[in-house]
Amino acid sequence: MLPVLTLLSEQPLVFVFALICLGTALGKIKVRGVALGPAAVLFTAIGVAAWADGQGTPVEVPALVGSLGLMLFTFTIGVACGPSLFRSLRTAWRLVVSVVAALVVVAVVGVMVGLAMGMDVPLIAGTFAGAVNNTPALGAAVEASGSSVPTIGYSVAYLFGALGPLALIVLALRHRSADTDTPPQVVSRSIRVERTEGFRTLGDVNEWFSEQVTFSRVRHEEDGPVETAMFDDPLRVGDVLVIDGPTNLVEEATTLLGHVSTHHIERESHRLAMRRITVSSPALVGVTLGDLRMSTQFGAAVTRIRRGDVDKVAAPEDILQMGDRLRVICPADRMDSATAFLGDSARGNSELNPLALAGGMAIGALVGLVTVPGVGLSLGVAAGCLIVGLVFGRVGRVGPVALSMPISASQALTDLGLLLFLAQAGTTAGGQIGAAFASGDWVRIVLLGAFFTSALVAVAYLVVRRLFGTGGTKTAGMLSAVQTQPALLAFSNGATGSDARVALGYAMIYPAMMIGKILIAQVLGSIA
């Protein structure tokens, strides 16, 4: 095997993709119904690097490859989650503060345990960084202490830090069927209006339901034409409406306004057409749906937006992304014009938007390098790219420049970046494990590291699930962020089919945990 190892050590690009291939294949193997998924790339890399080091032929993936992967991963996660994250934080900031408080408490108790075990503070700092899987925290500890001792603690504690939380993530996902934040199924129904008290127009009904329902067609008279529904249309007794919305709200609207109609006017009209149209025109990306003036231009109603695998009721303030699929109802003779306006090209699902991608990652890297005066703290490129990605995703557009990307293209880049980072991080940790275990302190490091990891994840689980009642799917993403460990996110995505709530939970917690861990390691290193 030595010739093979020699080849891999001399050809790092061959090595990184061979690792990804082998790790991905192993990740598909299920044990008691559970498969590691892409996370297996990390553990494969650790094992291969440790074995090669023992053979006297170290193999390693260049650090630049890992940094590029981490930047791709965090930036595209941010872009995808930006539109929903800021809305969530308006009500979830207490949760974020509580999880950070849990991190501080566990760190303080862990330091006391380490001191009681006779460990030096630099070693405790490194063990903390490894147990919480945070390389920037290790860098802060090494720099503040002026010693390489933290690296030993980091290397020994890292593996359990990546593996240990899997048990609680699996537990959280077992209860995901009971999640109350599951995106509701959007349905259509014909309603016969019998009561109009309090409602003058269809727009009044839309506002009553907080814009969570909408209307596609209306017939005002028994023998009248079926027309595209507009919010300024008057609501009259005897009207037949087609309403779109979540099942429970459609039921409520039916009871409020009248009863289910036996006239399915969506099938009766030959003047109107319905089409799913893909947004592929760059000029429309980052623009709100209301600003398109679809009703004025084409006599059209947009009732649903499909983003990724999720359908939602369209609302005027929704910011469009490249690749969104709009459900459009308009006069048949104007449908082609509406289609041309929106684009409707398959290219809209795969357009990378290189200007936003490269520019955003460059800005993110610079943000990560900025040092906070008086603290000597820098966030690192991962947190910098995540923050910039979140802002890009939320803003959507600056003047003529679109800042977002299609969900499908973003997901592909997220997966690629994650795999590159896991391969590099695994070989780095694996190459250090042998020397670390040669240290006489390895037993104490393992015990303290297991405490840091287990206590932090267990307390975070109780806070997120029991105190705040967060659903199991989003909890899995949050626990992955508590560890700032992309491998855990990869496992959660694999187990849920890349449910958007996993990435949202991860993005909500990650920046605060990254900052908290670096600060704690910085303080511990300074004490030394």
C-alpha positions in Angstrom: 0.0 0.0 0.0 3.0 2.3 0.4 3.1 3.2 -3.4 -0.6 4.2 -3.2 0.0 6.3 -0.1 3.0 8.0 -1.8 0.9 8.8 -4.9 -1.9 10.2 -2.7 0.5 12.3 -0.7 2.0 13.8 -3.9 -1.4 14.3 -5.6 -3.7 16.0 -3.1 -6.5 16.7 -5.7 -6.7 13.0 -6.4 -6.6 12.3 -2.7 -9.5 14.7 -1.8 -11.9 13.4 -4.4 -11.0 9.8 -3.6 -11.8 10.5 0.0 -15.1 12.1 -0.9 -16.0 9.1 -3.1 -15.1 6.5 -0.5 -16.7 8.5 2.4 -19.9 9.0 0.5 -20.1 5.3 -0.3 -19.6 4.3 3.3 -22.1 7.0 4.4 -24.9 5.1 2.6 -24.5 2.0 4.7 -27.2 1.8 7.3 -26.8 0.4 10.8 -30.2 -0.1 12.6 -31.8 2.1 10.0 -29.3 5.0 10.5 -26.7 6.1 7.9 -24.1 8.7 8.4 -24.6 10.2 5.0 -22.0 12.9 3.9 -20.7 13.0 7.5 -18.9 9.7 6.8 -16.4 11.7 4.7 -15.1 13.3 7.9 -14.6 10.0 9.7 -13.2 8.3 6.6 -10.6 11.1 6.3 -9.7 10.9 10.0 -9.2 7.1 9.7 -7.2 7.2 6.4 -4.9 10.1 7.6 -4.3 8.4 11.0 -3.4 5.1 9.3 -1.2 6.7 6.7 0.6 8.6 9.4 1.2 5.4 11.2 2.8 4.0 8.0 5.2 6.9 7.9 3.6 8.4 4.8 1.5 11.4 5.9 -1.3 12.4 3.6 -3.1 15.7 3.8 -5.7 17.8 1.9 -4.3 21.3 1.5 -5.7 23.9 3.9 -6.8 26.1 1.0 -9.2 23.4 -0.2 -10.8 23.2 3.2 -11.1 27.0 3.5 -12.6 27.3 0.0 -15.1 24.5 0.9 -16.0 26.1 4.2 -16.6 29.5 2.5 -18.8 28.0 -0.2 -20.7 26.1 2.5 -21.4 28.9 4.9 -22.1 31.6 2.2 -24.6 29.5 0.3 -26.3 28.4 3.5 -26.7 32.1 4.4 -28.1 33.1 1.0 -30.7 30.3 1.2 -31.7 31.1 4.8 -31.5 34.9 4.6 -35.1 35.5 3.6 -36.6 33.5 6.5 -33.9 33.9 9.2 -34.5 37.6 10.0 -38.3 37.0 10.4 -37.6 34.1 12.7 -35.1 36.0 14.9 -37.8 38.6 15.7 -39.4 35.9 18.0 -36.5 33.5 18.5 -33.8 35.8 19.9 -34.5 34.5 23.4 -33.7 31.0 22.3 -30.4 32.1 20.8 -29.4 33.9 24.0 -30.4 30.9 26.1 -28.3 28.5 24.0 -25.3 30.9 24.3 -25.8 31.1 28.1 -25.8 27.3 28.2 -22.4 27.3 26.4 -21.0 29.7 29.0 -22.2 27.7 31.9 -20.9 24.4 30.5 -17.5 26.0 29.8 -17.2 27.4 33.3 -18.1 24.0 34.9 -15.8 22.2 32.5 -12.9 24.4 33.4 -13.5 23.6 37.1 -13.6 19.9 36.3 -10.4 20.1 34.3 -8.6 22.0 37.1 -9.8 19.4 39.6 -8.3 16.7 37.3 -4.9 18.4 37.5 -4.9 19.7 33.9 -3.2 22.9 32.8 -5.4 25.8 31.5 -3.9 25.7 27.9 -4.7 22.0 27.7 -8.2 22.7 29.0 -8.7 25.4 26.4 -7.6 23.1 23.5 -9.8 20.3 24.9 -12.8 22.7 24.9 -12.1 23.8 21.3 -11.9 20.1 20.1 -14.9 19.0 22.1 -17.1 21.8 20.6 -15.5 21.2 17.1 -14.3 24.7 16.6 -11.0 25.3 14.8 -11.1 29.1 15.1 -11.4 28.7 18.9 -8.3 26.5 18.8 -6.5 29.2 17.0 -7.6 31.8 19.6 -6.4 29.5 22.4 -3.0 28.9 20.8 -2.4 32.6 20.0 -3.5 33.8 23.5 -1.5 31.2 25.4 1.6 31.3 23.2 1.8 27.5 23.4 1.1 24.6 21.2 -0.3 22.6 24.1 -3.9 23.4 23.2 -3.4 21.4 19.9 -3.0 18.2 21.8 -6.3 18.6 23.7 -8.1 19.6 20.5 -6.9 16.6 18.5 -7.9 14.0 21.2 -11.3 15.6 21.9 -12.3 16.4 18.3 -13.5 12.9 17.3 -16.0 12.5 20.1 -17.1 16.0 19.6 -18.2 15.1 16.0 -19.7 11.7 16.9 -21.2 12.2 20.3 -24.1 14.6 19.4 -25.4 12.1 16.8 -27.4 10.3 19.4 -29.4 13.4 20.4 -29.9 14.5 16.8 -31.3 11.0 16.0 -33.6 11.4 19.0 -34.8 14.8 17.8 -35.5 13.5 14.3 -37.5 10.5 15.7 -40.1 13.0 16.8 -40.2 15.1 13.6 -43.6 13.7 12.6 -45.1 15.7 15.5 -43.5 19.0 14.4 -46.0 21.8 14.5 -43.8 24.0 12.2 -44.2 21.6 9.2 -44.9 23.7 6.1 -48.7 23.3 5.6 -50.1 21.8 2.5 -51.6 24.4 0.2 -54.9 23.5 -1.3 -57.5 25.1 -3.6 -61.3 25.1 -3.1 -64.4 26.6 -4.7 -66.6 28.6 -2.2 -70.1 29.9 -2.6 -70.4 33.2 -0.7 -73.3 33.5 1.7 -72.0 36.1 4.2 -70.0 39.3 3.5 -70.3 41.0 6.9 -67.1 43.0 7.5 -65.7 42.3 4.1 -66.1 44.7 1.1 -63.5 43.2 -1.2 -61.4 40.1 -1.6 -58.5 42.1 -0.3 -60.3 42.5 3.0 -60.5 38.7 3.3 -56.8 38.4 2.4 -55.9 40.9 5.2 -58.2 39.1 7.7 -56.1 36.0 7.2 -52.8 37.9 7.4 -52.2 37.3 3.7 -52.0 33.6 4.2 -54.8 32.9 1.7 -55.4 34.3 -1.8 -57.8 33.9 -4.6 -57.4 32.8 -8.2 -60.8 33.0 -9.9 -64.2 34.7 -9.2 -67.7 34.5 -10.8 -70.0 37.3 -9.7 -73.2 36.1 -11.4 -74.7 32.7 -11.9 -74.3 32.9 -15.6 -71.5 35.4 -15.6 -68.0 34.9 -16.8 -65.2 33.4 -14.7 -62.6 36.1 -14.2 -59.1 36.4 -12.6 -59.6 37.3 -9.0 -58.2 40.7 -7.9 -57.9 42.0 -4.4 -60.0 45.1 -5.3 -62.9 42.9 -6.6 -66.1 43.5 -4.6 -67.3 40.6 -2.4 -71.0 39.8 -3.0 -73.5 37.2 -1.7 -73.8 34.6 -4.4 -70.2 34.9 -5.7 -68.3 31.8 -6.4 -64.6 32.0 -5.5 -61.5 29.8 -5.8 -59.4 30.2 -2.7 -55.8 29.0 -2.2 -54.2 28.5 1.2 -53.2 26.1 3.9 -55.9 23.4 4.6 -56.9 24.7 8.0 -57.3 28.3 6.8 -59.2 27.3 3.7 -61.6 25.4 6.1 -61.9 28.5 8.3 -62.5 30.8 5.3 -65.2 28.4 4.0 -67.1 28.5 7.3 -66.7 32.3 7.5 -67.9 33.1 4.0 -70.4 30.4 3.1 -70.0 26.8 2.0 -68.2 24.6 -0.4 -69.5 25.1 -3.9 -70.6 22.3 -6.2 -69.5 24.6 -9.1 -65.8 24.0 -9.9 -65.3 27.2 -11.8 -61.6 26.4 -12.3 -62.8 23.7 -14.7 -65.5 25.7 -16.4 -63.5 28.7 -17.7 -62.0 28.6 -21.2 -61.0 32.2 -21.1 -58.5 31.7 -18.3 -55.4 29.6 -18.3 -53.1 28.4 -15.4 -49.4 27.8 -15.8 -46.4 27.2 -13.5 -43.8 29.7 -14.7 -40.1 29.7 -13.7 -38.6 33.0 -12.8 -35.4 33.2 -14.9 -35.2 36.9 -15.8 -32.3 38.5 -13.9 -34.1 41.8 -13.8 -36.8 40.3 -11.6 -34.6 38.7 -8.9 -34.8 40.5 -5.6 -38.0 42.3 -6.6 -41.1 41.9 -4.6 -44.1 40.1 -6.2 -46.3 43.1 -5.7 -43.8 45.3 -7.7 -44.3 43.1 -10.8 -47.8 44.5 -11.2 -48.9 41.2 -12.8 -52.6 42.1 -12.4 -52.1 45.5 -14.2 -49.9 44.2 -16.9 -51.5 40.9 -17.7 -54.7 40.7 -15.8 -53.0 37.9 -13.9 -53.2 36.5 -10.3 -50.2 34.7 -8.8 -51.5 32.3 -6.2 -48.5 30.2 -5.2 -44.7 30.3 -5.1 -42.8 27.0 -5.2 -39.3 27.4 -3.9 -37.3 24.2 -3.8 -39.7 21.5 -2.8 -42.1 23.8 -0.8 -45.3 25.4 -2.0 -46.4 28.6 -0.3 -49.2 31.1 -0.8 -48.0 34.1 -2.7 -48.0 37.4 -1.0 -47.2 40.9 -2.4 -44.1 41.4 -0.2 -42.5 38.0 -1.2 -39.0 38.7 -2.6 -38.5 36.7 -5.8 -35.4 34.4 -6.3 -34.1 33.0 -9.5 -35.7 29.6 -10.1 -38.9 30.3 -8.2 -41.9 28.7 -9.8 -45.0 30.9 -9.8 -48.5 29.6 -10.3 -50.1 32.1 -12.6 -53.8 32.4 -13.6 -54.6 35.0 -16.4 -56.6 35.3 -19.6 -55.4 32.6 -22.1 -54.5 35.1 -24.8 -52.1 36.9 -22.4 -50.4 33.9 -20.9 -47.6 33.8 -23.4 -46.8 37.5 -22.6 -46.7 36.8 -18.9 -44.5 33.8 -19.5 -42.0 35.8 -21.6 -42.0 38.5 -18.9 -41.0 36.1 -16.1 -38.6 34.1 -18.3 -39.6 30.5 -17.8 -36.2 29.1 -18.7 -34.7 26.0 -17.1 -31.6 28.1 -16.8 -33.3 29.8 -13.9 -32.8 26.7 -11.7 -29.0 26.5 -12.3 -27.9 30.1 -12.7 -24.9 30.5 -10.3 -24.9 34.3 -10.3 -21.1 34.4 -10.2 -21.1 38.2 -9.4 -22.9 37.7 -6.1 -21.2 34.4 -5.3 -17.6 35.7 -5.8 -18.3 39.2 -4.5 -20.1 37.9 -1.4 -17.4 35.4 -0.5 -14.7 38.0 -0.9 -16.6 40.4 1.3 -17.3 37.6 3.8 -13.6 36.7 4.0 -12.7 40.3 4.7 -15.4 40.5 7.3 -14.0 37.4 8.9 -10.5 39.0 9.1 -11.6 42.2 10.8 -10.2 42.2 14.4 -12.4 43.7 17.1 -10.4 46.5 18.8 -9.5 45.8 22.4 -10.5 42.2 22.2 -8.2 40.8 19.5 -11.0 38.7 18.2 -11.7 38.0 14.6 -14.7 35.9 13.5 -12.9 33.9 10.8 -14.0 33.3 7.2 -16.7 30.8 8.0 -18.7 33.2 10.2 -17.9 36.2 7.9 -19.2 34.4 4.8 -22.3 33.2 6.7 -23.2 36.7 7.9 -22.7 38.2 4.4 -24.7 35.4 2.8 -27.6 36.0 5.2 -27.6 39.7 4.4 -27.4 39.0 0.6 -30.3 36.5 0.9 -32.4 39.0 2.9 -31.7 42.0 0.7 -32.1 40.2 -2.6 -31.0 43.1 -4.8 -29.0 46.3 -4.7 -29.9 48.5 -7.7 -29.3 46.5 -10.8 -27.3 43.8 -9.1 -29.1 40.6 -7.9 -27.7 39.1 -4.7 -29.5 35.8 -4.5 -29.2 32.4 -6.2 -31.6 29.6 -7.2 -32.3 27.1 -4.4 -31.1 24.2 -6.5 -27.8 25.9 -7.5 -27.2 27.0 -3.9 -27.9 23.5 -2.6 -25.4 22.0 -5.0 -22.7 24.5 -4.0 -23.5 23.9 -0.3 -23.0 20.2 -0.7 -19.8 20.5 -2.6 -18.3 23.0 -0.2 -19.3 20.8 2.8 -17.6 17.7 1.3 -14.4 19.6 0.5 -14.2 21.0 4.1 -14.9 17.6 5.7 -12.2 15.9 3.7 -9.6 18.6 4.7 -10.7 18.8 8.4 -10.6 15.0 8.7 -7.1 14.6 7.3 -5.8 17.4 9.6 -7.3 15.8 12.7 -6.3 12.3 11.7 -2.7 13.3 11.2 -2.5 14.7 14.7 -4.3 11.9 16.6 -1.3 9.6 16.9 1.0 12.2 18.5 -1.9 13.4 20.7 -2.6 9.9 22.0 1.1 9.5 22.7 0.7 12.2 25.4 0.2 10.9 28.9 -2.7 13.2 29.3 -5.0 11.6 26.7 -7.3 9.8 29.3 -8.0 13.0 31.1 -8.5 14.8 27.8 -11.0 12.2 26.6 -13.0 12.4 29.8 -13.1 16.2 29.9 -13.8 16.4 26.2 -16.7 14.0 26.6 -18.0 16.2 29.4 -17.9 19.3 27.3 -19.6 17.7 24.4 -22.2 15.8 26.2 -23.1 18.5 28.7 -23.4 21.2 26.0 -25.5 19.2 23.6 -27.7 17.8 26.3 -28.4 21.2 27.8 -28.9 22.8 24.4 -31.4 20.0 23.6 -33.4 20.6 26.7 -33.4 24.3 26.1 -34.4 24.1 22.5 -36.9 21.2 22.7 -38.3 21.5 26.3 -38.1 25.1 27.1 -38.9 26.6 23.7 -40.8 23.6 22.2 -38.9 23.7 18.9 -39.8 21.0 16.4 -37.5 18.0 16.0 -36.4 18.9 12.4 -35.3 22.4 13.3 -33.7 21.1 16.5 -31.4 18.8 14.5 -30.1 21.9 12.6 -29.7 23.8 15.9 -27.7 21.0 17.6 -25.4 20.8 14.5 -24.8 24.6 14.9 -24.3 24.2 18.7 -21.3 22.1 17.8 -20.5 24.3 14.7 -20.0 21.0 13.0 -20.9 20.8 9.3 -20.7 17.0 9.4 -23.7 16.9 11.8 -25.6 19.2 9.5 -24.8 16.9 6.6 -26.2 14.0 8.6 -29.3 15.9 9.5 -29.9 16.9 5.9 -29.4 13.4 4.7 -31.9 12.1 7.3 -34.6 14.7 6.4 -34.1 15.0 2.6 -32.5 18.5 3.1 -35.6 19.9 4.8 -35.2 23.7 4.8 -35.9 23.9 8.5 -32.6 22.1 9.3 -30.6 24.8 7.5 -32.7 27.5 9.1 -32.1 26.2 12.6 -28.4 25.9 11.8 -28.1 29.5 10.5 -30.0 30.9 13.5 -27.6 29.5 16.1 -24.2 29.3 14.2 -23.0 32.9 14.3 -23.6 33.4 18.0 -22.0 30.0 18.9 -19.0 30.8 16.8 -18.4 34.1 18.5 -19.1 32.6 22.0 -16.6 29.7 21.5 -13.8 32.0 20.2 -14.3 34.4 23.1 -14.2 31.6 25.7 -11.1 30.0 24.1 -9.5 33.5 24.0 -10.2 34.1 27.7 -8.9 30.7 28.7 -5.7 31.2 26.7 -5.2 34.6 28.3 -5.5 33.0 31.8 -2.7 30.7 30.9 
